[in-house]
Amino acid sequence: MHKLKIISLTVLFTALFAPTMLYAQQPVGSNRVLSYASVVDGDTIPLVHLKTVVIARKWALLTDKEIRKNQKLIRNVKKVLPYAKEARRRLQELEKEMAGMSAKKQKEYVKQVEQEVLDDFYEDLEKLTFSQGKVLLKLVDRETGNTSYTLVADLRGKFRASFYNTFARMFGFNMKERYDPKNNKDDNLLERVVRSVELGKI
């Protein structure tokens, strides 16, 4: 199997398993969650600080000329976008399922889910082309909010993440690079392709 395909598969796994690193740090047997709170009319209300959301201008969909010019990218996005969205969906499910589990139960659950992921995705991801693997890594960042390097480092360790990144850079791809459609020309085009696909224009 091509090395970049292995990286893509590993990134998909880590996107699915990333929450285990968070819950593993919780005290075993503890269901308590520490949170800021405020008192309103005698009632204690949890206070959650959310990330700042920036409302940007509406993204322009692809023109007919751009559609004709970027057929390969469009095919690649249609091929791998479902995997990136599935990674996000399963990550959200894991966050719910892992809550309150002991460290032992977490390990058992991870092994179970990993086998399920292998059964579901291995053959399909093994067939990805080099360019499809690169698009998948970008879209995992888009869907999960984490670079492929961060996902691998959090679960598999920094050494393995650095090894994969060194190999990926030989092919012109940096796993630490953020998906940045606002400032990166290639990511901007990719984002417009994704939105055009999601809205059924292409």
ChimeraX commands (.cxc) that place a marker at each C-alpha (Angstrom):
marker #1 position 0.00,0.00,0.00 radius 0.5
marker #1 position 1.27,3.50,-0.80 radius 0.5
marker #1 position 2.62,5.28,2.28 radius 0.5
marker #1 position 0.33,8.27,1.85 radius 0.5
marker #1 position -2.65,5.93,1.84 radius 0.5
marker #1 position -1.45,4.52,5.16 radius 0.5
marker #1 position -1.23,8.07,6.49 radius 0.5
marker #1 position -4.76,8.81,5.26 radius 0.5
marker #1 position -6.06,5.66,6.94 radius 0.5
marker #1 position -4.24,6.50,10.18 radius 0.5
marker #1 position -5.63,10.03,10.15 radius 0.5
marker #1 position -9.16,8.69,9.68 radius 0.5
marker #1 position -8.63,6.33,12.62 radius 0.5
marker #1 position -7.29,9.11,14.83 radius 0.5
marker #1 position -10.19,11.37,13.86 radius 0.5
marker #1 position -12.48,8.63,15.14 radius 0.5
marker #1 position -10.45,7.85,18.26 radius 0.5
marker #1 position -9.29,11.33,19.33 radius 0.5
marker #1 position -11.84,11.62,22.18 radius 0.5
marker #1 position -10.27,8.64,23.97 radius 0.5
marker #1 position -7.27,10.80,24.81 radius 0.5
marker #1 position -9.52,13.33,26.51 radius 0.5
marker #1 position -11.49,10.85,28.58 radius 0.5
marker #1 position -8.41,8.84,29.54 radius 0.5
marker #1 position -7.28,11.84,31.57 radius 0.5
marker #1 position -10.43,11.87,33.70 radius 0.5
marker #1 position -10.33,10.26,37.17 radius 0.5
marker #1 position -11.46,6.61,37.01 radius 0.5
marker #1 position -14.98,6.22,38.33 radius 0.5
marker #1 position -15.63,9.96,38.31 radius 0.5
marker #1 position -18.72,11.31,36.59 radius 0.5
marker #1 position -18.16,14.89,37.77 radius 0.5
marker #1 position -17.50,17.69,35.30 radius 0.5
marker #1 position -15.90,20.92,36.47 radius 0.5
marker #1 position -17.46,24.04,34.99 radius 0.5
marker #1 position -17.79,27.77,35.52 radius 0.5
marker #1 position -21.23,28.78,36.76 radius 0.5
marker #1 position -23.34,31.77,37.65 radius 0.5
marker #1 position -26.21,32.10,40.13 radius 0.5
marker #1 position -29.48,33.43,38.68 radius 0.5
marker #1 position -32.44,33.89,41.04 radius 0.5
marker #1 position -30.96,31.34,43.42 radius 0.5
marker #1 position -30.33,28.72,40.73 radius 0.5
marker #1 position -26.77,27.70,39.74 radius 0.5
marker #1 position -26.47,27.78,35.96 radius 0.5
marker #1 position -23.43,26.28,34.16 radius 0.5
marker #1 position -21.47,28.95,32.28 radius 0.5
marker #1 position -19.85,27.72,29.07 radius 0.5
marker #1 position -17.38,29.83,27.10 radius 0.5
marker #1 position -17.82,29.22,23.39 radius 0.5
marker #1 position -15.30,29.94,20.67 radius 0.5
marker #1 position -15.77,33.17,18.74 radius 0.5
marker #1 position -17.76,32.61,15.56 radius 0.5
marker #1 position -16.94,34.83,12.60 radius 0.5
marker #1 position -19.74,35.41,10.10 radius 0.5
marker #1 position -18.06,35.63,6.70 radius 0.5
marker #1 position -19.42,36.54,3.31 radius 0.5
marker #1 position -21.31,33.88,1.39 radius 0.5
marker #1 position -19.02,31.54,-0.48 radius 0.5
marker #1 position -19.28,31.77,-4.24 radius 0.5
marker #1 position -20.13,28.47,-5.88 radius 0.5
marker #1 position -18.16,27.26,-8.88 radius 0.5
marker #1 position -18.89,28.79,-12.26 radius 0.5
marker #1 position -19.54,26.56,-15.26 radius 0.5
marker #1 position -16.03,27.36,-16.52 radius 0.5
marker #1 position -14.47,26.40,-13.18 radius 0.5
marker #1 position -16.45,23.16,-13.15 radius 0.5
marker #1 position -15.04,22.19,-16.54 radius 0.5
marker #1 position -11.51,23.18,-15.47 radius 0.5
marker #1 position -11.49,21.29,-12.14 radius 0.5
marker #1 position -13.09,17.96,-13.00 radius 0.5
marker #1 position -10.35,15.91,-11.29 radius 0.5
marker #1 position -10.62,17.85,-8.02 radius 0.5
marker #1 position -14.41,17.57,-8.12 radius 0.5
marker #1 position -14.17,13.77,-8.56 radius 0.5
marker #1 position -11.69,13.55,-5.69 radius 0.5
marker #1 position -13.90,15.60,-3.36 radius 0.5
marker #1 position -16.95,13.49,-4.17 radius 0.5
marker #1 position -14.89,10.37,-3.46 radius 0.5
marker #1 position -13.44,11.32,-0.05 radius 0.5
marker #1 position -15.88,13.86,1.43 radius 0.5
marker #1 position -18.16,11.11,2.80 radius 0.5
marker #1 position -15.20,9.64,4.73 radius 0.5
marker #1 position -14.33,13.00,6.30 radius 0.5
marker #1 position -17.95,13.56,7.31 radius 0.5
marker #1 position -18.14,10.03,8.71 radius 0.5
marker #1 position -15.04,10.75,10.80 radius 0.5
marker #1 position -16.76,13.79,12.29 radius 0.5
marker #1 position -19.97,11.84,12.95 radius 0.5
marker #1 position -18.19,8.96,14.69 radius 0.5
marker #1 position -16.03,11.34,16.68 radius 0.5
marker #1 position -19.17,12.98,18.05 radius 0.5
marker #1 position -20.64,9.57,18.87 radius 0.5
marker #1 position -17.48,8.52,20.68 radius 0.5
marker #1 position -17.55,11.64,22.81 radius 0.5
marker #1 position -20.94,10.52,24.10 radius 0.5
marker #1 position -20.13,6.82,24.42 radius 0.5
marker #1 position -16.79,7.27,26.23 radius 0.5
marker #1 position -18.14,9.60,28.91 radius 0.5
marker #1 position -17.88,8.00,32.35 radius 0.5
marker #1 position -16.02,4.87,31.17 radius 0.5
marker #1 position -13.10,3.57,33.21 radius 0.5
marker #1 position -9.65,3.46,31.56 radius 0.5
marker #1 position -9.98,-0.32,31.11 radius 0.5
marker #1 position -13.38,-0.02,29.46 radius 0.5
marker #1 position -12.06,2.75,27.21 radius 0.5
marker #1 position -9.25,0.51,25.92 radius 0.5
marker #1 position -11.67,-2.34,25.25 radius 0.5
marker #1 position -14.06,-0.01,23.48 radius 0.5
marker #1 position -11.28,1.46,21.33 radius 0.5
marker #1 position -10.22,-2.01,20.17 radius 0.5
marker #1 position -13.82,-2.83,19.31 radius 0.5
marker #1 position -14.36,0.37,17.34 radius 0.5
marker #1 position -10.99,0.09,15.60 radius 0.5
marker #1 position -11.94,-3.34,14.27 radius 0.5
marker #1 position -15.27,-1.94,13.10 radius 0.5
marker #1 position -13.49,0.89,11.28 radius 0.5
marker #1 position -11.09,-1.58,9.66 radius 0.5
marker #1 position -14.00,-3.71,8.50 radius 0.5
marker #1 position -15.89,-0.69,7.17 radius 0.5
marker #1 position -13.17,1.38,5.50 radius 0.5
marker #1 position -9.89,-0.47,4.91 radius 0.5
marker #1 position -10.59,-1.80,1.43 radius 0.5
marker #1 position -12.04,1.50,0.22 radius 0.5
marker #1 position -9.23,3.69,1.58 radius 0.5
marker #1 position -6.61,1.29,0.28 radius 0.5
marker #1 position -7.80,2.13,-3.23 radius 0.5
marker #1 position -7.40,5.90,-2.86 radius 0.5
marker #1 position -5.05,7.65,-5.25 radius 0.5
marker #1 position -2.27,9.97,-4.06 radius 0.5
marker #1 position -4.29,13.10,-4.85 radius 0.5
marker #1 position -7.39,11.71,-3.14 radius 0.5
marker #1 position -5.34,11.00,-0.01 radius 0.5
marker #1 position -4.17,14.61,0.09 radius 0.5
marker #1 position -7.73,15.90,-0.29 radius 0.5
marker #1 position -8.93,13.56,2.46 radius 0.5
marker #1 position -6.36,14.93,4.92 radius 0.5
marker #1 position -7.52,18.47,4.16 radius 0.5
marker #1 position -11.17,17.59,4.56 radius 0.5
marker #1 position -10.60,15.77,7.86 radius 0.5
marker #1 position -9.19,19.08,9.14 radius 0.5
marker #1 position -12.23,20.88,7.71 radius 0.5
marker #1 position -14.71,18.55,9.38 radius 0.5
marker #1 position -13.00,17.95,12.74 radius 0.5
marker #1 position -11.13,21.24,13.25 radius 0.5
marker #1 position -7.79,19.46,13.74 radius 0.5
marker #1 position -4.80,19.01,11.43 radius 0.5
marker #1 position -3.84,15.48,10.51 radius 0.5
marker #1 position -0.57,15.94,12.45 radius 0.5
marker #1 position -2.43,16.92,15.63 radius 0.5
marker #1 position -4.82,13.98,15.37 radius 0.5
marker #1 position -1.99,11.46,14.92 radius 0.5
marker #1 position 0.16,13.06,17.65 radius 0.5
marker #1 position -2.68,13.08,20.20 radius 0.5
marker #1 position -3.43,9.39,19.84 radius 0.5
marker #1 position -0.38,7.72,18.29 radius 0.5
marker #1 position 2.30,9.98,19.76 radius 0.5
marker #1 position 4.50,12.77,18.44 radius 0.5
marker #1 position 7.20,10.40,17.18 radius 0.5
marker #1 position 4.84,8.63,14.80 radius 0.5
marker #1 position 3.23,11.91,13.77 radius 0.5
marker #1 position 6.68,13.34,12.97 radius 0.5
marker #1 position 7.61,10.20,11.01 radius 0.5
marker #1 position 4.47,10.40,8.89 radius 0.5
marker #1 position 4.91,14.13,8.37 radius 0.5
marker #1 position 8.53,13.68,7.24 radius 0.5
marker #1 position 7.41,11.15,4.65 radius 0.5
marker #1 position 4.44,13.24,3.54 radius 0.5
marker #1 position 6.70,16.26,2.97 radius 0.5
marker #1 position 8.70,14.24,0.45 radius 0.5
marker #1 position 5.55,14.41,-1.67 radius 0.5
marker #1 position 4.97,18.11,-1.06 radius 0.5
marker #1 position 2.40,17.83,1.73 radius 0.5
marker #1 position 2.74,19.20,5.26 radius 0.5
marker #1 position 0.49,17.49,7.80 radius 0.5
marker #1 position 0.87,20.45,10.16 radius 0.5
marker #1 position -0.58,22.84,7.61 radius 0.5
marker #1 position -4.02,24.13,8.53 radius 0.5
marker #1 position -6.98,24.06,6.21 radius 0.5
marker #1 position -7.29,27.78,5.49 radius 0.5
marker #1 position -9.73,28.60,2.67 radius 0.5
marker #1 position -9.70,32.27,3.62 radius 0.5
marker #1 position -6.00,32.82,2.98 radius 0.5
marker #1 position -4.86,29.82,0.92 radius 0.5
marker #1 position -5.74,29.86,-2.78 radius 0.5
marker #1 position -5.84,26.06,-3.16 radius 0.5
marker #1 position -7.92,25.63,0.02 radius 0.5
marker #1 position -10.27,28.37,-1.18 radius 0.5
marker #1 position -10.92,26.45,-4.38 radius 0.5
marker #1 position -11.34,23.21,-2.41 radius 0.5
marker #1 position -13.87,24.87,-0.10 radius 0.5
marker #1 position -15.87,26.17,-3.05 radius 0.5
marker #1 position -15.85,22.71,-4.60 radius 0.5
marker #1 position -17.05,21.15,-1.34 radius 0.5
marker #1 position -19.85,23.71,-0.95 radius 0.5
marker #1 position -20.89,23.23,-4.58 radius 0.5
marker #1 position -21.05,19.46,-3.98 radius 0.5
marker #1 position -22.96,19.86,-0.71 radius 0.5
marker #1 position -25.55,22.11,-2.37 radius 0.5
marker #1 position -25.95,19.79,-5.34 radius 0.5
marker #1 position -24.62,22.19,-7.97 radius 0.5
marker #1 position -22.12,19.60,-9.22 radius 0.5
marker link #1:1,2 radius 0.2
marker link #1:2,3 radius 0.2
marker link #1:3,4 radius 0.2
marker link #1:4,5 radius 0.2
marker link #1:5,6 radius 0.2
marker link #1:6,7 radius 0.2
marker link #1:7,8 radius 0.2
marker link #1:8,9 radius 0.2
marker link #1:9,10 radius 0.2
marker link #1:10,11 radius 0.2
marker link #1:11,12 radius 0.2
marker link #1:12,13 radius 0.2
marker link #1:13,14 radius 0.2
marker link #1:14,15 radius 0.2
marker link #1:15,16 radius 0.2
marker link #1:16,17 radius 0.2
marker link #1:17,18 radius 0.2
marker link #1:18,19 radius 0.2
marker link #1:19,20 radius 0.2
marker link #1:20,21 radius 0.2
marker link #1:21,22 radius 0.2
marker link #1:22,23 radius 0.2
marker link #1:23,24 radius 0.2
marker link #1:24,25 radius 0.2
marker link #1:25,26 radius 0.2
marker link #1:26,27 radius 0.2
marker link #1:27,28 radius 0.2
marker link #1:28,29 radius 0.2
marker link #1:29,30 radius 0.2
marker link #1:30,31 radius 0.2
marker link #1:31,32 radius 0.2
marker link #1:32,33 radius 0.2
marker link #1:33,34 radius 0.2
marker link #1:34,35 radius 0.2
marker link #1:35,36 radius 0.2
marker link #1:36,37 radius 0.2
marker link #1:37,38 radius 0.2
marker link #1:38,39 radius 0.2
marker link #1:39,40 radius 0.2
marker link #1:40,41 radius 0.2
marker link #1:41,42 radius 0.2
marker link #1:42,43 radius 0.2
marker link #1:43,44 radius 0.2
marker link #1:44,45 radius 0.2
marker link #1:45,46 radius 0.2
marker link #1:46,47 radius 0.2
marker link #1:47,48 radius 0.2
marker link #1:48,49 radius 0.2
marker link #1:49,50 radius 0.2
marker link #1:50,51 radius 0.2
marker link #1:51,52 radius 0.2
marker link #1:52,53 radius 0.2
marker link #1:53,54 radius 0.2
marker link #1:54,55 radius 0.2
marker link #1:55,56 radius 0.2
marker link #1:56,57 radius 0.2
marker link #1:57,58 radius 0.2
marker link #1:58,59 radius 0.2
marker link #1:59,60 radius 0.2
marker link #1:60,61 radius 0.2
marker link #1:61,62 radius 0.2
marker link #1:62,63 radius 0.2
marker link #1:63,64 radius 0.2
marker link #1:64,65 radius 0.2
marker link #1:65,66 radius 0.2
marker link #1:66,67 radius 0.2
marker link #1:67,68 radius 0.2
marker link #1:68,69 radius 0.2
marker link #1:69,70 radius 0.2
marker link #1:70,71 radius 0.2
marker link #1:71,72 radius 0.2
marker link #1:72,73 radius 0.2
marker link #1:73,74 radius 0.2
marker link #1:74,75 radius 0.2
marker link #1:75,76 radius 0.2
marker link #1:76,77 radius 0.2
marker link #1:77,78 radius 0.2
marker link #1:78,79 radius 0.2
marker link #1:79,80 radius 0.2
marker link #1:80,81 radius 0.2
marker link #1:81,82 radius 0.2
marker link #1:82,83 radius 0.2
marker link #1:83,84 radius 0.2
marker link #1:84,85 radius 0.2
marker link #1:85,86 radius 0.2
marker link #1:86,87 radius 0.2
marker link #1:87,88 radius 0.2
marker link #1:88,89 radius 0.2
marker link #1:89,90 radius 0.2
marker link #1:90,91 radius 0.2
marker link #1:91,92 radius 0.2
marker link #1:92,93 radius 0.2
marker link #1:93,94 radius 0.2
marker link #1:94,95 radius 0.2
marker link #1:95,96 radius 0.2
marker link #1:96,97 radius 0.2
marker link #1:97,98 radius 0.2
marker link #1:98,99 radius 0.2
marker link #1:99,100 radius 0.2
marker link #1:100,101 radius 0.2
marker link #1:101,102 radius 0.2
marker link #1:102,103 radius 0.2
marker link #1:103,104 radius 0.2
marker link #1:104,105 radius 0.2
marker link #1:105,106 radius 0.2
marker link #1:106,107 radius 0.2
marker link #1:107,108 radius 0.2
marker link #1:108,109 radius 0.2
marker link #1:109,110 radius 0.2
marker link #1:110,111 radius 0.2
marker link #1:111,112 radius 0.2
marker link #1:112,113 radius 0.2
marker link #1:113,114 radius 0.2
marker link #1:114,115 radius 0.2
marker link #1:115,116 radius 0.2
marker link #1:116,117 radius 0.2
marker link #1:117,118 radius 0.2
marker link #1:118,119 radius 0.2
marker link #1:119,120 radius 0.2
marker link #1:120,121 radius 0.2
marker link #1:121,122 radius 0.2
marker link #1:122,123 radius 0.2
marker link #1:123,124 radius 0.2
marker link #1:124,125 radius 0.2
marker link #1:125,126 radius 0.2
marker link #1:126,127 radius 0.2
marker link #1:127,128 radius 0.2
marker link #1:128,129 radius 0.2
marker link #1:129,130 radius 0.2
marker link #1:130,131 radius 0.2
marker link #1:131,132 radius 0.2
marker link #1:132,133 radius 0.2
marker link #1:133,134 radius 0.2
marker link #1:134,135 radius 0.2
marker link #1:135,136 radius 0.2
marker link #1:136,137 radius 0.2
marker link #1:137,138 radius 0.2
marker link #1:138,139 radius 0.2
marker link #1:139,140 radius 0.2
marker link #1:140,141 radius 0.2
marker link #1:141,142 radius 0.2
marker link #1:142,143 radius 0.2
marker link #1:143,144 radius 0.2
marker link #1:144,145 radius 0.2
marker link #1:145,146 radius 0.2
marker link #1:146,147 radius 0.2
marker link #1:147,148 radius 0.2
marker link #1:148,149 radius 0.2
marker link #1:149,150 radius 0.2
marker link #1:150,151 radius 0.2
marker link #1:151,152 radius 0.2
marker link #1:152,153 radius 0.2
marker link #1:153,154 radius 0.2
marker link #1:154,155 radius 0.2
marker link #1:155,156 radius 0.2
marker link #1:156,157 radius 0.2
marker link #1:157,158 radius 0.2
marker link #1:158,159 radius 0.2
marker link #1:159,160 radius 0.2
marker link #1:160,161 radius 0.2
marker link #1:161,162 radius 0.2
marker link #1:162,163 radius 0.2
marker link #1:163,164 radius 0.2
marker link #1:164,165 radius 0.2
marker link #1:165,166 radius 0.2
marker link #1:166,167 radius 0.2
marker link #1:167,168 radius 0.2
marker link #1:168,169 radius 0.2
marker link #1:169,170 radius 0.2
marker link #1:170,171 radius 0.2
marker link #1:171,172 radius 0.2
marker link #1:172,173 radius 0.2
marker link #1:173,174 radius 0.2
marker link #1:174,175 radius 0.2
marker link #1:175,176 radius 0.2
marker link #1:176,177 radius 0.2
marker link #1:177,178 radius 0.2
marker link #1:178,179 radius 0.2
marker link #1:179,180 radius 0.2
marker link #1:180,181 radius 0.2
marker link #1:181,182 radius 0.2
marker link #1:182,183 radius 0.2
marker link #1:183,184 radius 0.2
marker link #1:184,185 radius 0.2
marker link #1:185,186 radius 0.2
marker link #1:186,187 radius 0.2
marker link #1:187,188 radius 0.2
marker link #1:188,189 radius 0.2
marker link #1:189,190 radius 0.2
marker link #1:190,191 radius 0.2
marker link #1:191,192 radius 0.2
marker link #1:192,193 radius 0.2
marker link #1:193,194 radius 0.2
marker link #1:194,195 radius 0.2
marker link #1:195,196 radius 0.2
marker link #1:196,197 radius 0.2
marker link #1:197,198 radius 0.2
marker link #1:198,199 radius 0.2
marker link #1:199,200 radius 0.2
marker link #1:200,201 radius 0.2
marker link #1:201,202 radius 0.2
view
